[in-house]
Amino acid sequence: MNGSASSRSLKDQNRWQLWLTIALNAVVFYAVTQTQGIADFGWKALIPAAANLLPAGFAFIVTSIANGLLSASWKARLVFLRWRHALPGHRAFSKYALADPRIDVDRLKQLLGSVGPNGADAENKAWYKIFKEVEAAPEVQHIHREFLLMRDYAGFSALFLIGLGIAAIVLVQSWRVSLTYCAVLALQFLIVRHVAATYGERFVCTVLAVKSVDVEKISPPRKAKPAKAQTIDRGHQA
């Protein structure tokens, strides 16, 4: 599971959804920072409290920059909670292919030969090779896009938990409110991470399922029929 031009195109399609998640988190964060002022002075407190938008905006800028610095490998570690061989492609054949009823394991064995990929790195490389062959399939593109969206959202939510959590502790007067907000941020990360991991596993399985029914590429080539022996009419020989 490596980067490609198609994955960058899918990420571009997801960009507005990611920015929507940032905007929603910004609204919630601002509301949390103003809870005490609203309770004491009503909604009029929002006007002088607008100065708090400066550190809040700075926190979101830092979060956005930090997300850009997160590599695909680090995002995979966050999503799949593994340090080494984090991607589900590392377990594509030894685990996921065996558990998904859509996948014709016998045809995959025919494709890979009598000896399948040995080791996590070999599995991921073999899976990626198959992915490049079927990446244009609509069902593969759909699940690929969903995985990239939730993976990047998981990266954002992890950074929200750190950056906005610290900002809330500094800006919000009530410890109860700030800790509750941090708990909500942690819950957001856990849910999004789980969804991203589920999509990632489904992405790997969908690639294998599409390939396992691609009969033309899997079936062995037909043997050429031997040419019929030409009969010689000895009566016409000179």
GIGIWO-V651196 format. One record per pair of residues at least 6 apart in sequence whose C-alpha atoms are under 6 Angstrom apart, sorted by the first residue. I is the first residue (numbers start at 0). J is the second residue. Records with the same first field share a line. If there is no record, write none. Layout:
I: J ; J
This chain:
0: 127
9: 144
13: 148
32: 171
36: 44
37: 44
62: 158
74: 154
75: 85
76: 82 ; 85
78: 192 ; 196
79: 85 ; 196
87: 200
88: 123
89: 119 ; 122 ; 123
101: 208
102: 208
103: 211
106: 211
107: 211
110: 217
116: 122
130: 206
142: 202
143: 202
146: 195 ; 198 ; 199
149: 195
150: 195
153: 191 ; 192
156: 188
157: 188
160: 184
164: 181
167: 177
168: 177
